[in-house]
Amino acid sequence: MSSPSSSDFTALDLKALRERLPVLKEEFATAHPYKHIVIDNFLPSQVFHQAMADFDVVSKEQWTGYLHVNERKFANSNPSTWGPTLQQIATELNTPEFVSLLEDLTGIPNLITDPTFEGGGLHQSLRGGFLNMHADFTVHPHQRHWKRRLNLLLYCNENWLPEYGGGLELWDATMSHAETVVQPLGNRVLIFATDTTSFHGHPDPLQCPDGIARRSMALYYFTYEDKPIVRSTEYRARPTDGSKGILIYLDKMTLRIFDMAKRRLGISNSLANRALQLVDRVRHTRRG
């Protein structure tokens, strides 16, 4: 493999992944509560460590804060602002060669990549950050025939400790209990099928020290359908959330209104997010 500083370096070892494909396919197909696969040491170590060096801290110019009832995280979906190794990784995860491997792994043909990284890209959550339990939006907001089928999460945390929390919980279809928890360990990839009941999240506030963030790269893959069923992100309360469930529901319905406006009027993510934050501040003011 070439050095990450050279012009011809490749980030992914597709040959090694292909060699493991029979085992990975079986693990994906038989996983619970829904189809998923965890792959450790996904990138060659040199590439991973260079990517970590490229992963920028949260800055006002590059990162959008999603700070409302159902999540507290920051996102950067503009690859031109990323470091070169992160850009290369994202580029290769969208190549026909990697998509072909994904199709063989999952059994889903004709996958479509999203060069705009809608809802994806680089994510990080600071101390106190969380993401409530949810099933993802089902159709791309700006491509009405693109049904969302797969999520790929590459965790970018070099020294993540169990006491920090942040494990991604995969819950059953009835939202009665978590069946699996995937710890966000560095150089680990989680690939999972996404549908109306693939509930996941890390709903408990992070306990990592100040200066440490839960970081990941997220890519989503779609298929073309004539009339896919459109639904925005479906947040759900856990059985133990009590009265908090009311706020989760109200925030979800507010999000649904802005999702509809985004699809019909083309409003930007940043505008919708600012509106959600305003609603959240009003709620806090009234409660105070």
C-alpha positions as a Markdown table, in Angstrom:
| # | Residue | x | y | z |
|---|---|---|---|---|
| 1 | Met | 0.0 | 0.0 | 0.0 |
| 2 | Ser | 1.2 | 3.5 | -0.8 |
| 3 | Ser | 1.8 | 6.1 | 1.8 |
| 4 | Pro | -1.2 | 8.4 | 2.5 |
| 5 | Ser | 1.0 | 11.3 | 1.4 |
| 6 | Ser | 1.5 | 9.9 | -2.1 |
| 7 | Ser | -0.8 | 10.8 | -5.0 |
| 8 | Asp | -1.8 | 7.3 | -5.8 |
| 9 | Phe | -2.6 | 5.8 | -2.4 |
| 10 | Thr | -5.7 | 3.8 | -1.8 |
| 11 | Ala | -7.6 | 3.8 | 1.5 |
| 12 | Leu | -9.5 | 0.5 | 1.2 |
| 13 | Asp | -8.1 | -3.0 | 0.9 |
| 14 | Leu | -10.9 | -4.4 | -1.2 |
| 15 | Lys | -9.0 | -7.6 | -1.9 |
| 16 | Ala | -8.9 | -8.5 | 1.8 |
| 17 | Leu | -12.6 | -7.7 | 2.2 |
| 18 | Arg | -13.5 | -9.9 | -0.8 |
| 19 | Glu | -11.6 | -12.8 | 0.7 |
| 20 | Arg | -13.7 | -12.5 | 3.8 |
| 21 | Leu | -16.9 | -12.0 | 2.0 |
| 22 | Pro | -18.4 | -15.6 | 2.4 |
| 23 | Val | -18.2 | -15.3 | 6.2 |
| 24 | Leu | -19.3 | -11.6 | 6.3 |
| 25 | Lys | -22.4 | -12.4 | 4.1 |
| 26 | Glu | -23.4 | -15.1 | 6.6 |
| 27 | Glu | -23.0 | -12.8 | 9.6 |
| 28 | Phe | -24.9 | -10.0 | 7.9 |
| 29 | Ala | -27.8 | -12.3 | 6.9 |
| 30 | Thr | -28.3 | -13.9 | 10.3 |
| 31 | Ala | -27.7 | -10.9 | 12.6 |
| 32 | His | -30.3 | -9.7 | 15.0 |
| 33 | Pro | -32.4 | -7.6 | 15.6 |
| 34 | Tyr | -32.0 | -6.8 | 11.9 |
| 35 | Lys | -29.4 | -7.5 | 9.3 |
| 36 | His | -26.0 | -5.9 | 10.1 |
| 37 | Ile | -22.3 | -6.6 | 10.2 |
| 38 | Val | -19.5 | -5.2 | 12.4 |
| 39 | Ile | -16.0 | -5.2 | 10.7 |
| 40 | Asp | -13.0 | -4.3 | 12.8 |
| 41 | Asn | -9.7 | -3.1 | 11.5 |
| 42 | Phe | -11.6 | -1.9 | 8.4 |
| 43 | Leu | -8.9 | 0.4 | 7.1 |
| 44 | Pro | -5.1 | -0.3 | 7.0 |
| 45 | Ser | -3.7 | 1.1 | 10.2 |
| 46 | Gln | -1.6 | 3.7 | 8.5 |
| 47 | Val | -4.6 | 5.1 | 6.7 |
| 48 | Phe | -6.8 | 5.1 | 9.8 |
| 49 | His | -4.2 | 7.0 | 11.9 |
| 50 | Gln | -3.8 | 9.6 | 9.2 |
| 51 | Ala | -7.6 | 9.9 | 9.0 |
| 52 | Met | -7.7 | 10.6 | 12.7 |
| 53 | Ala | -5.1 | 13.3 | 12.2 |
| 54 | Asp | -7.3 | 14.8 | 9.5 |
| 55 | Phe | -10.5 | 14.8 | 11.7 |
| 56 | Asp | -11.0 | 18.4 | 12.7 |
| 57 | Val | -12.4 | 19.7 | 15.9 |
| 58 | Val | -15.8 | 21.3 | 15.9 |
| 59 | Ser | -15.7 | 24.8 | 14.5 |
| 60 | Lys | -18.5 | 27.2 | 13.8 |
| 61 | Glu | -17.7 | 27.6 | 10.1 |
| 62 | Gln | -17.6 | 23.9 | 9.1 |
| 63 | Trp | -19.8 | 22.1 | 11.6 |
| 64 | Thr | -23.6 | 22.3 | 11.9 |
| 65 | Gly | -25.0 | 21.7 | 15.4 |
| 66 | Tyr | -28.1 | 19.5 | 15.7 |
| 67 | Leu | -29.0 | 20.5 | 19.2 |
| 68 | His | -32.6 | 19.7 | 20.1 |
| 69 | Val | -34.7 | 17.2 | 22.1 |
| 70 | Asn | -33.8 | 14.2 | 20.1 |
| 71 | Glu | -30.1 | 14.7 | 19.5 |
| 72 | Arg | -27.1 | 16.7 | 20.4 |
| 73 | Lys | -24.4 | 16.3 | 17.7 |
| 74 | Phe | -22.4 | 18.1 | 15.1 |
| 75 | Ala | -22.1 | 17.3 | 11.4 |
| 76 | Asn | -20.0 | 18.3 | 8.5 |
| 77 | Ser | -21.3 | 17.1 | 5.1 |
| 78 | Asn | -19.0 | 19.2 | 2.9 |
| 79 | Pro | -16.1 | 17.0 | 1.9 |
| 80 | Ser | -14.1 | 19.9 | 0.5 |
| 81 | Thr | -13.5 | 21.0 | 4.1 |
| 82 | Trp | -12.2 | 17.6 | 5.2 |
| 83 | Gly | -8.6 | 16.5 | 5.3 |
| 84 | Pro | -7.3 | 14.6 | 2.3 |
| 85 | Thr | -7.4 | 11.1 | 3.8 |
| 86 | Leu | -11.0 | 11.5 | 5.0 |
| 87 | Gln | -11.9 | 12.7 | 1.5 |
| 88 | Gln | -10.1 | 9.7 | -0.1 |
| 89 | Ile | -11.9 | 7.2 | 2.2 |
| 90 | Ala | -15.3 | 8.7 | 1.4 |
| 91 | Thr | -14.5 | 8.7 | -2.3 |
| 92 | Glu | -13.6 | 5.0 | -2.3 |
| 93 | Leu | -16.7 | 4.1 | -0.3 |
| 94 | Asn | -18.7 | 5.5 | -3.2 |
| 95 | Thr | -16.8 | 3.8 | -6.0 |
| 96 | Pro | -18.5 | 1.1 | -8.2 |
| 97 | Glu | -16.0 | -1.4 | -6.9 |
| 98 | Phe | -16.9 | -0.9 | -3.2 |
| 99 | Val | -20.6 | -0.6 | -4.1 |
| 100 | Ser | -20.4 | -4.0 | -5.9 |
| 101 | Leu | -18.9 | -5.5 | -2.7 |
| 102 | Leu | -21.8 | -4.0 | -0.7 |
| 103 | Glu | -24.3 | -5.5 | -3.1 |
| 104 | Asp | -22.7 | -8.9 | -2.8 |
| 105 | Leu | -22.5 | -8.6 | 1.0 |
| 106 | Thr | -26.1 | -7.6 | 1.5 |
| 107 | Gly | -27.9 | -9.1 | -1.4 |
| 108 | Ile | -29.3 | -5.7 | -2.4 |
| 109 | Pro | -28.8 | -5.0 | -6.1 |
| 110 | Asn | -28.4 | -1.7 | -7.9 |
| 111 | Leu | -27.3 | 0.4 | -4.9 |
| 112 | Ile | -27.1 | 4.2 | -5.4 |
| 113 | Thr | -24.5 | 6.4 | -3.7 |
| 114 | Asp | -25.2 | 9.9 | -2.5 |
| 115 | Pro | -22.4 | 12.3 | -3.3 |
| 116 | Thr | -24.2 | 15.1 | -1.3 |
| 117 | Phe | -23.9 | 13.1 | 2.0 |
| 118 | Glu | -27.5 | 14.2 | 2.9 |
| 119 | Gly | -27.7 | 13.6 | 6.7 |
| 120 | Gly | -24.3 | 11.9 | 6.6 |
| 121 | Gly | -20.7 | 12.9 | 6.3 |
| 122 | Leu | -18.6 | 13.5 | 9.4 |
| 123 | His | -20.4 | 13.4 | 12.8 |
| 124 | Gln | -19.2 | 14.1 | 16.3 |
| 125 | Ser | -20.8 | 14.4 | 19.7 |
| 126 | Leu | -19.2 | 16.0 | 22.7 |
| 127 | Arg | -19.6 | 15.3 | 26.4 |
| 128 | Gly | -23.3 | 15.2 | 27.1 |
| 129 | Gly | -24.2 | 14.5 | 23.5 |
| 130 | Phe | -26.7 | 11.8 | 22.5 |
| 131 | Leu | -29.0 | 10.5 | 19.8 |
| 132 | Asn | -32.4 | 9.2 | 20.8 |
| 133 | Met | -33.7 | 5.9 | 19.5 |
| 134 | His | -35.0 | 6.2 | 15.9 |
| 135 | Ala | -35.5 | 4.6 | 12.6 |
| 136 | Asp | -34.1 | 6.7 | 9.7 |
| 137 | Phe | -35.9 | 8.7 | 7.1 |
| 138 | Thr | -37.0 | 6.3 | 4.3 |
| 139 | Val | -36.5 | 8.4 | 1.1 |
| 140 | His | -33.8 | 10.9 | 0.1 |
| 141 | Pro | -35.2 | 14.5 | 0.7 |
| 142 | His | -34.2 | 15.7 | -2.7 |
| 143 | Gln | -34.4 | 12.5 | -4.7 |
| 144 | Arg | -38.0 | 11.3 | -4.4 |
| 145 | His | -37.4 | 7.9 | -6.0 |
| 146 | Trp | -34.4 | 7.0 | -3.8 |
| 147 | Lys | -35.3 | 4.6 | -1.1 |
| 148 | Arg | -32.8 | 4.4 | 1.7 |
| 149 | Arg | -31.4 | 0.8 | 2.2 |
| 150 | Leu | -28.1 | 0.8 | 3.9 |
| 151 | Asn | -26.1 | 2.8 | 6.5 |
| 152 | Leu | -22.4 | 2.5 | 6.8 |
| 153 | Leu | -20.8 | 4.0 | 9.9 |
| 154 | Leu | -17.0 | 4.2 | 10.2 |
| 155 | Tyr | -16.0 | 5.0 | 13.8 |
| 156 | Cys | -13.1 | 7.4 | 14.2 |
| 157 | Asn | -12.3 | 7.1 | 17.9 |
| 158 | Glu | -8.7 | 6.1 | 18.7 |
| 159 | Asn | -8.9 | 5.6 | 22.5 |
| 160 | Trp | -12.6 | 5.2 | 23.3 |
| 161 | Leu | -13.2 | 3.7 | 26.8 |
| 162 | Pro | -16.4 | 1.8 | 28.0 |
| 163 | Glu | -17.1 | 4.4 | 30.7 |
| 164 | Tyr | -17.6 | 7.1 | 28.1 |
| 165 | Gly | -20.8 | 5.4 | 26.9 |
| 166 | Gly | -21.9 | 6.0 | 23.3 |
| 167 | Gly | -22.5 | 2.4 | 22.3 |
| 168 | Leu | -25.0 | 2.2 | 19.4 |
| 169 | Glu | -28.0 | 0.3 | 20.6 |
| 170 | Leu | -29.9 | -1.8 | 18.1 |
| 171 | Trp | -33.5 | -2.4 | 19.3 |
| 172 | Asp | -36.2 | -4.8 | 18.3 |
| 173 | Ala | -39.0 | -3.8 | 16.0 |
| 174 | Thr | -41.4 | -3.2 | 18.9 |
| 175 | Met | -39.0 | -1.0 | 20.8 |
| 176 | Ser | -39.2 | -3.1 | 23.9 |
| 177 | His | -35.5 | -3.8 | 24.4 |
| 178 | Ala | -32.0 | -3.5 | 23.0 |
| 179 | Glu | -30.8 | -6.7 | 21.4 |
| 180 | Thr | -27.2 | -5.6 | 20.5 |
| 181 | Val | -24.9 | -2.7 | 21.4 |
| 182 | Val | -22.1 | -1.8 | 19.1 |
| 183 | Gln | -19.3 | 0.1 | 20.8 |
| 184 | Pro | -17.8 | 3.0 | 18.7 |
| 185 | Leu | -14.3 | 1.6 | 18.7 |
| 186 | Gly | -11.7 | 3.1 | 16.3 |
| 187 | Asn | -11.4 | 1.6 | 12.8 |
| 188 | Arg | -14.6 | -0.3 | 13.3 |
| 189 | Val | -17.3 | -0.3 | 10.6 |
| 190 | Leu | -21.0 | -1.0 | 11.2 |
| 191 | Ile | -23.1 | -1.7 | 8.1 |
| 192 | Phe | -26.8 | -2.3 | 8.6 |
| 193 | Ala | -30.1 | -2.5 | 6.6 |
| 194 | Thr | -32.3 | 0.4 | 7.3 |
| 195 | Asp | -36.1 | 0.3 | 7.1 |
| 196 | Thr | -39.2 | 1.5 | 9.1 |
| 197 | Thr | -38.3 | -0.6 | 12.2 |
| 198 | Ser | -34.5 | -0.6 | 12.3 |
| 199 | Phe | -34.4 | 1.3 | 15.5 |
| 200 | His | -31.0 | 2.5 | 16.8 |
| 201 | Gly | -29.4 | 5.3 | 18.7 |
| 202 | His | -27.1 | 6.1 | 21.7 |
| 203 | Pro | -29.7 | 7.9 | 23.9 |
| 204 | Asp | -27.8 | 8.3 | 27.1 |
| 205 | Pro | -25.6 | 11.4 | 27.4 |
| 206 | Leu | -21.9 | 10.8 | 26.7 |
| 207 | Gln | -19.6 | 10.7 | 29.7 |
| 208 | Cys | -16.4 | 11.3 | 27.8 |
| 209 | Pro | -14.0 | 14.0 | 29.1 |
| 210 | Asp | -14.0 | 17.5 | 27.7 |
| 211 | Gly | -11.8 | 17.5 | 24.6 |
| 212 | Ile | -12.8 | 14.0 | 23.5 |
| 213 | Ala | -15.7 | 13.5 | 21.0 |
| 214 | Arg | -17.5 | 10.4 | 19.7 |
| 215 | Arg | -16.6 | 10.7 | 16.0 |
| 216 | Ser | -17.7 | 8.8 | 12.9 |
| 217 | Met | -18.1 | 9.0 | 9.1 |
| 218 | Ala | -21.6 | 8.1 | 7.8 |
| 219 | Leu | -22.6 | 7.1 | 4.3 |
| 220 | Tyr | -26.0 | 6.0 | 3.1 |
| 221 | Tyr | -26.9 | 3.9 | 0.1 |
| 222 | Phe | -30.2 | 3.9 | -1.8 |
| 223 | Thr | -32.1 | 2.0 | -4.5 |
| 224 | Tyr | -34.5 | 3.4 | -7.1 |
| 225 | Glu | -38.2 | 2.8 | -6.6 |
| 226 | Asp | -41.2 | 4.2 | -8.5 |
| 227 | Lys | -43.3 | 5.0 | -5.4 |
| 228 | Pro | -41.3 | 4.5 | -2.2 |
| 229 | Ile | -43.1 | 5.2 | 1.1 |
| 230 | Val | -41.9 | 8.5 | 2.5 |
| 231 | Arg | -41.4 | 9.0 | 6.2 |
| 232 | Ser | -39.1 | 11.3 | 8.1 |
| 233 | Thr | -37.0 | 10.1 | 11.0 |
| 234 | Glu | -39.1 | 8.1 | 13.4 |
| 235 | Tyr | -37.9 | 8.9 | 17.0 |
| 236 | Arg | -39.2 | 6.6 | 19.7 |
| 237 | Ala | -39.1 | 6.7 | 23.5 |
| 238 | Arg | -37.7 | 3.8 | 25.4 |
| 239 | Pro | -39.9 | 2.0 | 28.0 |
| 240 | Thr | -37.9 | 3.7 | 30.7 |
| 241 | Asp | -38.1 | 7.2 | 29.3 |
| 242 | Gly | -41.3 | 8.1 | 31.2 |
| 243 | Ser | -42.6 | 11.6 | 30.7 |
| 244 | Lys | -39.6 | 12.4 | 28.5 |
| 245 | Gly | -41.5 | 10.4 | 25.8 |
| 246 | Ile | -43.9 | 13.3 | 25.3 |
| 247 | Leu | -41.0 | 15.7 | 24.4 |
| 248 | Ile | -39.5 | 13.0 | 22.1 |
| 249 | Tyr | -42.9 | 12.8 | 20.3 |
| 250 | Leu | -43.4 | 16.5 | 20.0 |
| 251 | Asp | -39.9 | 17.1 | 18.7 |
| 252 | Lys | -40.4 | 14.3 | 16.2 |
| 253 | Met | -43.7 | 15.9 | 14.9 |
| 254 | Thr | -41.9 | 19.2 | 14.6 |
| 255 | Leu | -39.2 | 17.6 | 12.6 |
| 256 | Arg | -41.8 | 16.0 | 10.4 |
| 257 | Ile | -43.2 | 19.4 | 9.5 |
| 258 | Phe | -39.8 | 20.7 | 8.5 |
| 259 | Asp | -39.0 | 17.5 | 6.6 |
| 260 | Met | -42.2 | 18.0 | 4.6 |
| 261 | Ala | -41.2 | 21.6 | 3.9 |
| 262 | Lys | -37.7 | 20.6 | 2.9 |
| 263 | Arg | -39.1 | 18.0 | 0.4 |
| 264 | Arg | -41.7 | 20.3 | -1.1 |
| 265 | Leu | -40.1 | 23.7 | -0.8 |
| 266 | Gly | -36.5 | 22.8 | -0.9 |
| 267 | Ile | -35.5 | 24.6 | 2.3 |
| 268 | Ser | -32.0 | 23.9 | 3.5 |
| 269 | Asn | -31.0 | 21.6 | 6.4 |
| 270 | Ser | -29.5 | 24.6 | 8.2 |
| 271 | Leu | -32.7 | 26.5 | 8.1 |
| 272 | Ala | -34.8 | 23.6 | 9.3 |
| 273 | Asn | -32.2 | 22.9 | 12.0 |
| 274 | Arg | -32.3 | 26.6 | 13.2 |
| 275 | Ala | -36.1 | 26.3 | 13.4 |
| 276 | Leu | -35.8 | 23.1 | 15.5 |
| 277 | Gln | -33.4 | 24.8 | 17.9 |
| 278 | Leu | -35.7 | 27.8 | 18.3 |
| 279 | Val | -38.6 | 25.5 | 19.1 |
| 280 | Asp | -36.4 | 23.7 | 21.7 |
| 281 | Arg | -35.3 | 27.0 | 23.3 |
| 282 | Val | -39.0 | 28.1 | 23.5 |
| 283 | Arg | -39.9 | 24.9 | 25.3 |
| 284 | His | -37.0 | 25.3 | 27.8 |
| 285 | Thr | -38.0 | 28.9 | 28.4 |
| 286 | Arg | -41.6 | 27.9 | 29.2 |
| 287 | Arg | -40.5 | 25.1 | 31.4 |
| 288 | Gly | -38.2 | 27.4 | 33.3 |
